[in-house]
């Protein structure tokens, strides 16, 4: 079977596989969409970072502008202060008061006049008078003749406040003096306030050493402290400008944008703006959530659509095709089966014909053999008579002529029976199917044999109310004659031969019983075969060996059966049956 | 007197053989047999000088097949296979059979018998 199992392959399993493939194709189609979504998310993230960075840069620019403006203002103010006699002349009390007023009014956290040895000459903060400012680099620079010096952001060591340090030379009566100012960073607060960052955001300024100079909101816990070992400050000091998600000083993760503020003499300050990650990326996350949800719903709907579309447009036609294919396959198998059956039938017929041919050949061989023998006998006796007529005695001539006559009769009977067999086996032998009086046939046949005067006693036993038989009257006469002929041949002279008729199971049975020698059991299987001549004392009884075969064929053709019961030394009974005529049959 | 045994299951043919060979006064009918077993038995009992042996006899054993046994039973007896069929080739390869005569050539039977027995035509 070339396509055995094909239909099964293309059945449920095949269509499921097909549907699965459709779904995979749909999934493959939506994967780029997922990629685009991820890319869009990243882009959103990037643009958010960029926005924060841009805002931070803008703030830094504002700070730089304000810083420049304030420094210029401070420079002019400090220059003016340097020209005031109380300051130049180191009139302590008046100087202190003046500086206090200026500091308070102009936003200075610290304002002092320092002499060439670093000692404070006068001070806006009287309690810090003794503080030595000699180590301040901007004061040193001024003393070395650098004019107005922008010291940069830092923690004022005297006050601990975050300041932008400035120093300006002034010429005192007793030698050079330095006007030192720590510009308060409160101005940063108003700028930061204007920037309006989201809740939770922090703005931090710290110096090169990691000291927090400014922080909004909540300045108090942080300002003045050093955090140089935190990842935030380390990153900012390393990269100097950029954006990055980092842990803040307070441990909160934020998106930090950072940049440098003015750098003077290598001591810069850094501005960091931290926006809580959740807030910074809220839009991005919301967009991502919406996109992913949309994507999921889209994929689900696509798969659902593909499932139903696949089932309707692909799987069902395939199933229908598969069904058609399966039916075609089944039809093919049935057709193959029919051809195989026909082929086997043909083979059987051929085999049967071959057997029949062999049987026919065997039959022909036996016919030829059985014709040769009597012909040889006839020819031999004829030759003997011809050659030795005079030499033979009268009884010998008679013996020869009797033998010729006997054998000729035998030959005639044989030829007749061979012709009958040929007609029986070719189906040309016709049987009349009609009711007939079996009792009359039996009586007539027995009468014929009595006339032959064979020396046997013939008896019949026929019921008075014997129904009519149904079949061919002439053939029944032939069958009965044949059986009686055998009985006469095999029964010793003087013995009784009986013909008994009796009804049995809707039929009539005719039994021909002799008191002959019986038939040995070994002879029985071939009894009804062609050329199975019976023997008596080992000698062939004169006959053709075709009689019983013809009887069997004739009886069977009329719907009857024939059988034999025999016992060696007791006798033989041949019994044949014939259907009873039904009432009304004609 | 030469002893004859005829192995033949057809009585008319057997009678014909007897009648044909009866022309020779030196031959006397010793016995008859219709089967191979009987033939061997008669050969052993009668020690015939001549056996006329039909090929297709009663039973499953043919005359040609039983010939060696007959020869063994009666070693000095001559065997003529007598058949309707042409069996000359088979007879040549069977040393137990001394001669072959076809039944449709009956006139050759007596001369063959005389030749084998060394008898002269009277």
Interface residues (C-beta under 8 A of the other chain):
Chain A: X369 X372 X373 X375 X376 X377 X379 X380 X381 X383 X384 X387 X388 X391 X392 X396 X399 X400 X403 X406 X407 X535 X538 X539 X540
Chain B: X9 X10 X11 X12 X13 X15 X16 X19 X20 X23 X34 X35 X38 X56 X58 X84 X85 X103 X104 X106 X107
